[in-house]
Amino acid sequence: MTDTTTAVPPRDGADGNEHDDRAAFEALAALPARHRLMILTMGRVVAPVVWALTELGVPDRLADGPLPVGELARGTGTHEPTLLRLLRAAASFGVFAEEPEGRFRLTAMSQFLRADAEQSVRDLVLMNGTELFWRPYEAILHSARTGLPAFDHVFGTSLFAHLDERPDLAGVFHRAMTAASRRGSAAVAAVIDLPPGSRVADVGGGQGYLLAEVLRRHPGCRGLLFDRPAAIEDAGPFLASRGVADRTERVAGDFFAEIPAGCDAYLLKHVLHDWDDDAAVRILRNVRRAAGDGGRVHVIEMVTGELNTLDVVRLLDIDMLVSAGGRERSVGEYRRLAAAAGLRLTGRRAAAGTTVLEFRPDVGVGAGADVSAG
């Protein structure tokens, strides 16, 4: 991390670079409908261009200020005329900005492609450029016709089974999931209310970013980090760096089989959207069983909003469909899933683009009730 001002990702509108983003999208909105449609379908070009420039490390090389394209080409080992074409394509969407004499600089968007940015999306962009998330779209018609994930059709196995067989891709995937978990964890932790001395389980919690933030806000509480062995094996150093390792127990397991009992609160952040309704209810029933009659369950997800509006959750919903067979849901849909698991919705709070839904056991129903998930 450098000490220059440009090395710190600005808040929206914090400097002139935000103008580049607005100008690009204002120009897009001003085009005739037919042209807008064609540009949207050319997303197959934009995404790989942004991925390639990120993979080459161009955003990191621009962290200290604008550079000539020739210097960028030498530093990245690329063909200068071709790199210029890639940068100009990205700049047309406000991802970079071209200055006189072939110099390029970061914009408000590309700041977040840097590896050292506080809310970096670099690992997420790199993951989206792998075969894990490109090839399934070649078979999107399979999902359209069957409702099943195209990933399984293309690779002959599920996403998570494929990751077990490909440690190289699993590394990219887990780094991306860590980045996603890190972003917004503090804001989510701030709206989760816990009684003093609670024991908190983070189910599917990866390296424990959310759990660490919760424990830091509640010094008298203890935590349990629960996930697959590969997900939690490297969590120790991170938990120690956050000062909560001595209050955190790590347990490896399968949330479809059994979830450790005896905790006062259970957190599920971006877990249920990976799965179809039947699988999500199975997870929630196991959580309900572990929580007993007195526990709380906090489901943290992005929820679908108004119709006919620009909503990234609608795009993520298709990602879930083709890759894992999961889905993004409305608050009402999560309420119905929870009811099928013997849980009732008791609270709802917004936090950093996500929604925190609090559920309590419905003592009169129980964990195994046959209630339609809708």
C-alpha positions in Angstrom: 0.0 0.0 0.0 1.4 3.4 -1.0 1.0 6.6 0.8 -0.5 8.5 -2.1 -4.0 9.8 -2.1 -4.8 7.9 -5.3 -4.0 4.6 -3.6 -7.1 4.9 -1.5 -10.3 3.9 -3.2 -12.5 7.0 -3.1 -16.1 7.0 -2.0 -18.6 7.6 -4.8 -18.3 11.2 -5.8 -15.1 11.7 -3.7 -13.0 12.9 -6.6 -13.2 13.7 -10.3 -12.8 10.1 -11.4 -16.5 9.5 -10.6 -17.3 11.7 -13.6 -15.7 9.1 -15.9 -18.2 6.5 -14.7 -21.2 8.8 -15.0 -20.2 10.1 -18.5 -19.9 6.6 -19.9 -23.3 5.5 -18.7 -25.0 8.7 -19.5 -23.8 8.3 -23.0 -25.2 4.8 -23.1 -28.6 5.9 -21.8 -28.7 8.6 -24.6 -28.3 6.1 -27.4 -31.3 4.9 -29.4 -32.9 1.8 -28.0 -31.6 -0.5 -30.8 -28.0 0.7 -30.1 -28.4 0.2 -26.4 -29.6 -3.3 -27.0 -26.7 -4.2 -29.1 -24.2 -2.8 -26.6 -25.8 -4.9 -23.9 -25.4 -8.0 -25.9 -21.7 -7.1 -26.4 -21.1 -7.7 -22.8 -19.4 -10.9 -23.9 -16.6 -8.5 -25.1 -16.5 -6.1 -22.1 -16.3 -8.7 -19.4 -13.2 -10.5 -20.8 -11.5 -7.2 -21.5 -11.9 -6.1 -17.9 -10.8 -9.6 -16.8 -7.7 -9.6 -19.0 -6.6 -6.1 -17.8 -7.1 -7.2 -14.2 -5.2 -10.5 -14.7 -2.3 -8.5 -16.2 -2.2 -6.3 -13.1 -2.8 -3.0 -15.0 -4.9 -1.5 -12.1 -2.1 -2.1 -9.6 0.5 -0.5 -11.9 -1.7 2.6 -12.1 -2.1 3.0 -8.4 0.4 5.8 -8.1 -1.0 7.8 -11.1 -1.3 7.8 -14.9 1.2 5.9 -17.1 1.9 5.9 -20.8 0.6 2.8 -22.5 4.1 1.9 -23.6 5.3 1.7 -20.0 2.2 -0.4 -19.1 3.0 -2.8 -22.0 6.6 -3.2 -20.9 5.6 -3.8 -17.3 2.9 -6.4 -18.2 4.8 -8.1 -21.1 2.1 -7.3 -23.6 1.9 -6.1 -27.2 1.6 -2.3 -26.9 -0.8 -1.6 -29.8 -3.1 -4.4 -28.6 -3.0 -3.3 -24.9 -4.0 0.2 -26.1 -7.0 -1.3 -27.9 -8.0 -3.2 -24.7 -7.6 -0.1 -22.5 -9.7 2.0 -24.9 -12.5 -0.5 -24.9 -12.6 -0.6 -21.1 -12.4 3.2 -21.0 -15.4 3.5 -23.2 -17.3 2.1 -20.2 -15.6 4.2 -17.6 -13.4 1.4 -16.3 -10.2 3.3 -17.1 -9.7 6.8 -18.5 -7.4 7.9 -21.3 -5.5 11.2 -21.1 -3.5 13.0 -23.8 -0.5 11.4 -25.3 -1.6 7.8 -24.6 -1.5 8.0 -20.8 -4.2 6.0 -18.8 -5.4 6.4 -15.2 -7.7 4.7 -12.8 -11.3 5.8 -12.4 -13.7 5.3 -9.5 -14.5 1.8 -10.8 -11.0 0.5 -11.6 -9.8 1.6 -8.2 -11.6 -1.5 -6.9 -9.7 -3.7 -9.3 -6.5 -3.1 -7.3 -5.3 -6.0 -5.1 -4.7 -3.6 -2.1 -8.0 -1.7 -2.3 -9.9 -1.9 0.9 -13.1 -3.2 -0.8 -11.3 -4.8 -3.7 -13.3 -6.9 -6.2 -10.2 -8.1 -8.0 -10.6 -11.7 -6.9 -14.3 -11.8 -7.8 -13.5 -10.4 -11.3 -10.7 -13.0 -11.7 -13.1 -15.8 -10.6 -15.7 -14.7 -13.1 -13.1 -15.0 -15.9 -12.5 -18.7 -15.2 -14.2 -21.7 -16.9 -16.3 -22.1 -13.7 -18.5 -19.2 -14.7 -18.0 -18.9 -18.5 -18.7 -22.4 -19.8 -22.0 -22.9 -18.1 -23.4 -20.0 -20.1 -22.7 -21.9 -23.2 -25.5 -24.3 -22.0 -27.9 -21.7 -20.6 -30.7 -23.2 -22.8 -30.3 -26.4 -20.8 -31.2 -24.5 -17.6 -34.0 -22.7 -19.4 -35.6 -26.0 -20.5 -35.0 -28.0 -17.4 -34.6 -25.6 -14.5 -31.3 -27.4 -13.6 -27.8 -26.0 -13.4 -26.0 -25.8 -16.7 -22.7 -26.3 -14.8 -23.6 -30.0 -14.1 -24.6 -30.5 -17.7 -21.3 -29.1 -19.0 -18.9 -30.5 -16.5 -20.7 -33.8 -15.6 -20.6 -32.9 -11.9 -21.7 -30.2 -9.5 -19.8 -27.0 -8.9 -18.5 -27.9 -5.5 -17.6 -31.5 -6.5 -15.6 -30.0 -9.4 -13.8 -27.7 -7.0 -12.7 -30.7 -5.0 -11.1 -32.1 -8.1 -9.5 -28.8 -9.3 -7.4 -27.3 -6.5 -6.2 -24.6 -8.9 -9.7 -23.3 -9.5 -10.7 -23.9 -5.9 -8.0 -21.5 -4.9 -9.4 -18.8 -7.1 -12.9 -19.5 -5.9 -12.1 -19.4 -2.2 -10.1 -16.2 -2.6 -13.2 -14.7 -4.3 -15.5 -15.9 -1.6 -13.2 -14.5 1.0 -13.3 -11.1 -0.8 -17.1 -11.2 -0.9 -17.3 -12.2 2.8 -14.9 -9.4 3.8 -16.9 -6.8 2.0 -19.8 -5.6 4.3 -19.1 -7.9 7.2 -18.6 -4.9 9.6 -21.9 -3.4 8.6 -23.7 -6.7 9.0 -22.2 -7.3 12.4 -23.3 -3.8 13.5 -27.0 -4.7 13.1 -26.9 -8.2 14.7 -28.1 -7.9 18.3 -26.7 -10.5 20.7 -27.3 -11.0 24.4 -24.1 -10.8 26.5 -22.2 -14.0 26.7 -23.8 -15.6 23.7 -22.2 -18.4 21.7 -22.4 -17.7 18.0 -22.0 -20.1 15.1 -21.1 -18.9 11.6 -22.4 -21.7 9.3 -20.6 -21.8 6.0 -18.4 -19.0 7.3 -15.3 -19.7 5.3 -12.3 -18.0 7.1 -14.6 -16.2 9.5 -14.7 -12.6 8.4 -18.3 -12.1 9.6 -17.7 -14.1 12.8 -14.6 -12.0 13.7 -16.5 -8.8 13.3 -19.4 -10.0 15.4 -17.0 -11.1 18.2 -15.1 -7.9 18.1 -18.3 -6.0 18.6 -19.4 -8.4 21.4 -16.3 -9.0 23.6 -18.1 -11.3 26.0 -19.3 -13.7 23.3 -17.7 -16.8 21.9 -17.8 -18.1 18.4 -17.9 -21.4 16.4 -16.8 -21.4 12.8 -18.4 -24.2 10.8 -17.6 -25.0 7.2 -16.1 -27.6 4.9 -12.5 -28.6 5.8 -10.9 -26.8 2.8 -12.8 -23.6 3.6 -11.7 -23.3 7.3 -8.2 -24.9 7.3 -6.4 -21.5 6.8 -8.7 -19.5 9.1 -6.5 -19.6 12.1 -4.0 -16.8 11.1 -6.9 -14.5 10.1 -8.8 -15.1 13.3 -5.6 -14.5 15.3 -5.0 -11.2 13.4 -8.4 -10.0 14.4 -7.7 -10.9 18.0 -10.5 -13.5 18.3 -8.8 -16.8 17.8 -8.9 -17.6 21.6 -12.7 -17.2 21.5 -13.3 -19.2 18.4 -13.7 -22.9 17.9 -13.3 -24.2 14.3 -15.4 -27.3 13.4 -15.3 -28.9 9.9 -18.4 -30.6 8.6 -21.3 -30.8 6.2 -24.4 -28.6 6.9 -26.5 -31.0 5.0 -25.7 -33.7 7.6 -25.5 -32.1 11.0 -24.7 -28.6 12.5 -23.2 -28.3 15.9 -25.8 -27.7 18.6 -25.7 -25.5 21.7 -25.2 -22.1 20.2 -27.4 -19.1 21.0 -27.2 -17.6 17.5 -26.6 -19.1 14.0 -25.3 -16.9 11.1 -25.8 -17.9 7.5 -24.2 -15.3 5.2 -24.7 -15.9 1.5 -25.3 -19.6 2.0 -28.9 -20.3 1.1 -28.7 -18.6 -2.3 -26.3 -21.3 -3.5 -29.1 -23.9 -3.3 -32.5 -24.7 -4.6 -35.6 -24.5 -2.3 -35.4 -28.2 -1.2 -31.8 -28.0 -0.3 -32.2 -24.6 1.4 -35.0 -26.0 3.6 -32.7 -29.0 4.5 -30.0 -26.6 5.7 -32.5 -24.5 7.7 -34.0 -27.6 9.3 -30.5 -28.6 10.5 -30.0 -25.1 11.8 -33.4 -25.2 13.6 -32.5 -28.5 15.1 -29.2 -27.3 16.3 -30.6 -24.0 17.7 -33.3 -25.8 19.8 -36.2 -23.8 21.0 -34.2 -20.8 22.3 -31.7 -19.9 19.5 -31.8 -17.2 16.9 -31.0 -17.6 13.2 -29.7 -14.7 11.2 -29.9 -15.2 7.4 -27.8 -12.6 5.5 -28.6 -12.3 1.8 -29.1 -9.9 -1.1 -32.8 -9.9 -1.7 -34.7 -9.2 -4.9 -36.3 -5.7 -5.1 -38.7 -3.9 -7.4 -39.6 -5.1 -10.8 -38.3 -3.5 -14.0 -35.4 -1.7 -12.3 -31.6 -2.1 -12.8 -30.9 -4.7 -10.1 -27.6 -6.6 -9.9 -29.4 -9.2 -7.8 -31.4 -10.3 -10.9 -28.1 -11.0 -12.6 -26.7 -12.9 -9.7 -29.9 -14.9 -9.7 -29.0 -16.2 -13.2 -25.4 -16.9 -12.1 -26.9 -19.0 -9.3 -29.1 -20.8 -11.7 -26.5 -21.9 -14.2 -23.6 -22.5 -11.8 -25.1 -24.2 -8.7 -28.8 -24.5 -9.2 -29.4 -21.9 -6.5 -31.4 -18.6 -6.6 -31.8 -15.1 -5.2 -35.0 -14.6 -3.3 -37.4 -12.1 -2.0 -38.0 -11.6 1.8 -41.3 -13.4 1.4 -39.6 -16.4 -0.3 -37.1 -16.6 2.6 -39.9 -16.4 5.1 -41.6 -19.4 3.4 -38.4 -21.5 3.3 -37.9 -20.7 7.0 -41.5 -21.7 7.9 -40.9 -25.0 6.2 -38.0 -25.5 8.6 -40.0 -24.5 11.7 -38.7 -20.9 11.9 -40.6 -17.6 12.0 -39.4 -14.2 10.8 -39.0 -11.8 13.7 -36.8 -9.0 12.3 -35.4 -7.4 9.1 -32.5 -4.9 8.8 -30.5 -3.5 5.8 -26.7 -3.6 5.9 -24.2 -2.7 3.1 -26.4 -3.9 0.2 -27.6 -7.0 2.0 -30.6 -7.8 4.2 -30.3 -9.4 7.6 -33.3 -11.5 8.4 -33.7 -12.7 12.0 -35.7 -15.9 12.7 -36.7 -17.6 15.9 -37.8 -21.2 16.3 -41.6 -21.7 16.0 -42.0 -23.9 19.0 -45.3 -25.1 17.9 -44.0 -26.4 14.6 -40.5 -28.0 15.0 -37.7 -28.6 12.7 -39.1 -31.4 10.7 -42.6 -30.1 9.9 -43.9 -30.7 6.3 -44.7 -27.1 5.5 -44.7 -26.0 1.8 -41.7 -23.7 0.9 -43.8 -22.0 -1.8 
